[in-house]
Amino acid sequence: MISRTDRSMVANWWWTVDRWFLAAFLFLMGLGIVLSFAASPAVAERIGLESYHFVTRQIVFMIPALIVLIGVSFLDPRQVRRLALVMLCVALILMVATLFFGMEVKGSRRWIHVFGLSIQPSEYMKPAFVVICAWLFAEHARQPEIPGNLFAMLLLGLVLALLVAQPDLGQTMLVLSTWGAMFFIAGMPWLWIIVLGALGAVGAVGAYSVFPHVAERIDRFITGEGDTYQVDMSLEAMTRGGWLGQGPGEGSVKRILPDSHTDFVFAVAGEEFGLIMCLLILALFAFVVLRGLSIARKQEDDFTRYALSGLVVLFGLQSIINMAVNVRMMPAKGMTLPFISYGGSSLVAMAISMGFVLALARRRPEKRRPVSFSAISGRAAAAG
């Protein structure tokens, strides 16, 4: 048991960290392992791998993710900014390199081998991008002569250009939506809301016109015609699960669902553990977002407020997209469910992102304004 009189770094961390956040993240990570046991063996056997291949790798990925989550949460806001800046520079360089040297999968280049590891740089770019944009917005709010908003727009343009070049339009939509939410929280003028909304609409029409796979997915979503196998199987799994599910290991639809361990793990949760489990997962994500926004609202520091808001909005939007695809409320898009879907890059990058949240949400002593000598003299004279 850690005493309140203990002044060590670990004790200080324990008494200042938001333990509700920490418990939610650890619960989601544990749930990811449980659902990996449920969803991945059938996929591994189908492609000729050992049954628990993906389970073992998920547990291996979970170890550095947990270390990163806790380690990053020890940082103060200035250290968070510095780490985010380094991360962003490295991620952008790797994203450029991916366009030339990355692996091509289904017509997209999103992955690159670094020191024998397969990495998706855009996953690490997202939390760093949010933190740096929050810093730019805060600097502009503190000193209006600093063109922080302009620099944030230029950075957004660079990031979106690299994502579209891959192409990864799902991440493009996620990053743009998160940036827009942060800009709104930072006091975006209504004129900018109209301009950016119009640009977003033009971009959506352009994506539909330029990228055949985007048009195909949207058409399938609207008409229900074409290859809708995965989404149909996802809905079938949710329907068979009912309220309480068929029981651990008893799911049958998951055995013929190609991406049951990644993009459609939410459907496996519904089939084996029922709608109750799905609602619990949804409640956990909602809890993180609402608590994050509540804590951000109380922050006096602009940077902390904007960064916390952006990070939890990013977290919430990504989970909403994944779950909405699983129940056919959005066109199909390869988007992982934070902390639950299989994937090393996604898991470690999300641990960094939520480590930032823990670091920024830690309770810190309030800064008291210094009392001037004249004020003290005035009080003394009045008392005399």
N, C-alpha and C positions, 0 to 999 in steps of 0.2 A: 504494500500500500504506500502510495507517495504522499508524504506529509506536505501540508501547506507551508510549513516553515522551511522546506527544502528549496534552496535557491539554484539548484543545478539547471542546466539547459533543458534536460528531459522533463524535470518537474515543472518548469515554467511553461513548457509546451503543453503538458497535460492539463494544467489549470487554465490555459487560455484558448486551447483549441475548441472548436464547436463539435462536441461529442455526438450530437444528433446527426450532423453531416457525416462524421466518421463512421458511425454505426450504419447509416444508409449505404455508404459506399462499400463497406465490408460485406454487408448483407447481399448487395448486388453482385459482388465478386464471387461470393460463395454460391449464390444462385446460378451464376454462370457455369461453375464447375458441375453442379447438379444437373443442369440442363444439357451440358456437354455429354454427360453419361447417358442421358436420355436420347439425344439427337444424333450424335456423331458415329457410334458404332455401325449403324446401318449404312451410312455414307462410306465409311472406310472399307467395309466388306464389299460394297458394290464396285469400288474402284481397285480392289485387289490388295488392300492394305490390312495390317493387323487390326483387329476389332477396336482396340483402345488407342490407336495411333493418335487421333485428334484429341482425345481426352488427356493423354500423357503430355502432349505438346501444350494444351491449354493450361495445365497445371504448371508446367515449366515456365510458360509466359507469365503466369500469375505471380510467380516469385519476384522477378524484377519489377513488375507493375506495383506490387505491394510495397517494395522497398522505395520505389520512386514516389509513390503516393505519400508515404510518411516523410521521406527525406525532403521533398519539396515543401511540405507543410511547415517546416521549420524556418523558412525564409521570411524576411520582412519585405514590405512593398518595394523598396528600392532594389533588393536582390531579385525579386520577382521580375521587375522590369529588365534588369540586366540579363537574367537567364533567358527571358522571352526574346530579347534582341538577338542574342547569339543563336538561339533556336531558329528564329525567323530567317536570319542570314543563311544559315546552313541548309535549312529546308528549301529556300528559294533556289539556292545553287543546285541542290539535288533534283529539284523539279525541272530545272533547265537541262541538267544532265540526263534525266529520265527521257526527255523528248528525243535524245540522240542515242542513248545507250540502254534504255530501259527495255524490259520484256514486253512484247506486244501480246495482249490477251483480248480476244474478241474485238480487234480493231483499235484498242486503246493502249496507251503507254502510261502506266501509273506506278509501276514497280521497278526497283533497281536493286542490284546486288551490291552491297557494301560490306567488305570484310567477311564475305561468306554468308551474310544475312540478307534476306529479301525484305526490303523496306518500302513502304508507301509514304514518300515524303510529305504529301498533302495532309496526312493525318497529323503530323507534327507541326505543320505550318498553321493549322487552324487555331489552337490555343495561343500560340505566340502572336499571331496576327491580331487576335482579339485584344490581348494585353497591350500591344504597341499602339493600336488604334485608340484604346482607352487613354493611354498616356498622351497621345497627340490631341485628342479632344479636351483633356484636362488642362494641357498647357495653353490651348487657345482660350479656354474659359478663364484661366488665371491671368493671362496676358493677351488680350485680343489682338495686339500687334503681331503676335506669333502666328504664322499661317498653319496652325495645327490641323484645322479641318481640311485645308487644301492638300496637305501632305497625306492625310488619311485617305482622301479621294484618290490621289495618285497611287498610293500603295494598294488600294482596292482594285484599281484598274490593272496594275501589274499582276496581282494574284489571280484575278478573273481571267486575264489573258492566258496565263500559264495553265489554268484549269481547263479552259475551253480548248487549248491546243492539245490536251492529252487524248481525246476529250473526256471530261468528267462533269457533265452538266448537273448531276445531282449535288455534288459538292459545291458547284458554282452557285446553285440556288440556295444552298445552306449558308454559305459564306456571305452572300449578298443580303439574305434576310437578316442574319445576325448583325451585320454591319449597319443595316437600316434601323434595326431596333436600338442599337447603341447610339446612333446619330440622333434618333428621336429622343432618347433619354437625355442626351447632351444638349437638347434645346434646339433641334432642327427647325428652321423657319418653315412656314407653310408653303412658301414658294418652292423650297427644295423638295418638300414632300411630293408636290405635284410633278416637278421635273423628274425626280428619281422614279416615281411611279410610272410616268410615261416611258422613261427609258427602259424600265423593267418589262413593260408590256411589249415594247418594240423588240427587246432582246428575246422574249419568249416566242414571238412570231418569227423572228429570224432563226432561232434554233429549230423551230418546227419546219421551216423552209429549207434550211441548209443541211441538217443532220437527218438522214433517212431513219436511223434507229429511234430517234426521238419522236418523229412523226408516227412511226409504226407503233410505239408504245402508247402514245396518246390516242391513236385511232383504236387500238385494241381496248383501251380502258373505256372509251366512249361507246363503242359498238359492241364490245364483247366478242368480236370475231377475230380469228387468227390464233396464234399460239399463246394461249392463256393457261397452259398446263400447270405451271407452278402456283399461280394465284388460285386456280380452281382447286388444286389439291390442298392448298393452305386453308381455304374456306371449308373444304370437306373435313379436314382435321379438326378445325374449331367446332364444327357441327357435331362430329362424333364425340368430342370430349364432353359436351354438355356442361352442366354446372360443376360437377365434381371430377370429371375426367375418367379415363379408362384405367388409370393406375400406372405407377412407374414401370416402364418397360413393356407395357401392354399396347402401346400405340401401333397401328398398322399402316396408316397413311404416310407416316414419317419414313417408312422404308422405301417409298417410291418418290419422295420429294427430294430432288437433287441438291438443293442448298438448305437442307433442314438444319444444318449446324451453324450456318452463317446468317443469311438474310431472312430465313424463315424459322428461326428458332422460337419465335413467339408463337407460331402455329403449333409447334411441338409441345410447348408449355400448355396450350389450350387443349390439345388432344389427350395428354397424359395426366394433367393435373386440373384441367377444367377451367371454366370461366372465372372461378374464384381466384385461381392463381394469376390469371391475366389481369384481373382487377387489382390484385395486390401489386403486381409489377407496375401497372399504370399509376397506382397511388404512390409508390416509391419515387418514380420519376417526377410526379407532380409535387411531392413533398420537397424534393431537392430544389426544384425551380422556384416554388413559392417561398420557401425559407430563404433561398439565396436573394430573391428580389426584396424580401422583407428586411434582411440584414443590410443589403445595399442601400435601401431607402434611408436607413438611419445613419449612414456614414457621412461625416462632414468633409472628408477628403474626396475631391472629384474623381481622381484616378481610381481610388478603391471602389467608389460607387459604380463608375462606368465599367471597370474590369469585371467586378463581381456580376453585374447584370449581364454583360456580354457572354461570360463563360457559362452561366446557368441557362441563358437563352439558347446558346449553341447546343448544350447538353439536351435541353428539352426538345428543340426542333429536330435534332437527329433522331431522338427516340420516337417522336411523333411520326416522322416520315417512315421509319421502319415498321411501326405497328400499323400505320394506316395502309401501307402496301399489303401487309399480311391479311387485312380484312377488306381489301379491295376498295379503299376509300381514296387511293391515289394511284397513278400509273406506276408500274413496276420500276424500282430503282434499287441498285445494289448499295444499300446503306446499312451498316451494322447497328445492332442494338447495344448501346453502351454497357460495357462490363460483362455482357451476357453472350453475345455472338462470339464465335471462334475467330481468332486472328491476333497475331502478336503485335503488329503495328498499331491496330486499333486499340488494343488493350493497354499497351504502355503509353500511347499518346493520350488516351482518356485519363489514365492515372496521373500524368503530368498536369493535364487540364484541371482535374479535381483537386490535385495537390495545390495548384494555384488558388483554388477556391478556399481550401482549408487555411492556407497561409494568409490570404487577404481578410478572411472572416474572423481571424483570431482576435480576442479581446485585448486591447492595448490601453495603457493609461491615457486619460484625456489630457490634452495639452492645455495648460492654463495660460491665459494671457498675462504677460508681465505687467505689474502695477508700476506706474511711473512715480518718480520722486515727488512731483508736483501734486499728484493725487493723494499721496500719503500725507503731505504737508497740509493739504486742504482739509483732510479728515481730522487731523490733529487739531487744527485751528478751530474747526467746528465743534469738536469735543470740548475744547477749552472755553 
